[in-house]
Amino acid sequence: MPLLPEALRFAENPATSADQLRRACDLLALDSSGTPSEVRARLLTHLKTLDAAEPVVCLNPNVRPAEET
């Protein structure tokens, strides 16, 4: 389980895609709607309320696109 600094780096990284940010919000039971900037801000706001010494839910950076059927 990553710690808060790693989760913050993930959320702040401009290379983190909108899909990754939305998945992270889903994993943390946060609203994942809105623009990528809004989703990133919502995620960062939430993460900054957490205790830095506690593990954070793993924010999976390897989101794969949905397969078309």
RAHUMO-V223638 format. One record per helix or strand of 2 or more residues. SS is the DSSP state (helix for helix, strand for strand). FROM is the first residue (numbers start at 1). LEN is the number of residues. If there is no record, write none. Layout:
SS_FROM_LEN / SS_FROM_LEN
//
This chain:
helix_4_9 / helix_18_10 / helix_36_12
//
